[in-house]
Amino acid sequence: MPEQDTTQVASSADIKRLLGHIDAHTVAEIRESGATIDEIAAAAMYLDRSENRAVRQADPMTGRVREIYELVRADEARFEENR
């Protein structure tokens, strides 16, 4: 199986694989941003350690990684509101 180019724009399947269950609208917003697999993987890392403020301050998010992070956090907040 050939190795995937992580610098290309991520597909919907890539986004779902890296970020888990997020709604279709959020997936579409991330796709429209032109985010790469690497950027989505970086955002997923921040989401996994979002409770560790010291780590986040030492390694601040920028650009599309921040945009993806904020989109997913908003998606999570909507999910919690609708519970």
C-alpha positions in Angstrom: 0.0 0.0 0.0 1.5 3.4 -1.0 2.3 5.9 1.7 -0.1 8.8 1.8 1.2 12.4 1.0 0.3 14.3 4.2 1.0 17.7 2.6 -1.9 17.4 0.2 -5.4 18.8 0.9 -7.3 16.4 3.2 -10.3 14.5 2.0 -13.5 14.1 4.0 -12.4 10.6 4.9 -9.0 11.9 6.1 -10.8 14.5 8.3 -13.1 12.0 9.8 -10.3 9.5 10.4 -8.2 12.1 12.2 -10.9 14.0 14.1 -13.5 11.4 14.8 -17.2 12.1 14.9 -17.8 15.6 13.7 -20.9 16.8 11.8 -20.9 17.1 8.0 -21.0 20.9 8.1 -17.8 21.0 10.1 -16.2 18.5 7.7 -17.2 20.7 4.8 -15.8 23.9 6.5 -12.5 22.1 7.1 -12.4 20.9 3.5 -13.1 24.4 2.2 -10.2 25.8 4.3 -7.8 23.8 2.1 -6.2 22.2 5.2 -3.6 19.5 4.7 -3.5 16.1 6.5 -0.6 17.4 8.5 -2.5 20.5 9.6 -5.5 18.4 10.7 -3.2 16.0 12.5 -1.7 18.9 14.4 -5.1 20.3 15.3 -6.1 16.8 16.5 -3.0 16.8 18.8 -4.1 20.2 20.3 -7.6 18.9 20.8 -6.3 15.8 22.6 -4.3 17.9 25.0 -6.6 20.9 25.2 -6.8 20.6 29.0 -3.1 21.1 29.4 -2.8 24.9 29.3 0.9 25.0 29.9 1.6 22.8 26.8 -0.7 25.0 24.7 1.1 28.2 25.8 4.5 26.7 25.1 3.5 25.7 21.6 0.8 28.1 20.3 -1.4 27.3 17.4 -1.4 29.4 14.2 -3.1 29.7 10.9 -5.2 26.8 9.6 -4.4 24.6 12.6 -6.0 27.2 14.9 -9.0 27.5 12.5 -9.5 23.7 12.5 -9.2 23.6 16.3 -11.8 26.3 16.7 -14.2 24.7 14.2 -14.0 21.4 16.0 -14.4 23.0 19.5 -17.5 24.8 18.2 -18.8 21.5 16.8 -18.3 19.9 20.2 -20.0 22.8 22.0 -23.1 22.5 19.6 -23.2 18.8 20.4 -23.1 19.4 24.1 -25.9 22.0 23.8 -28.1 19.6 22.0 -27.7 16.8 24.5 
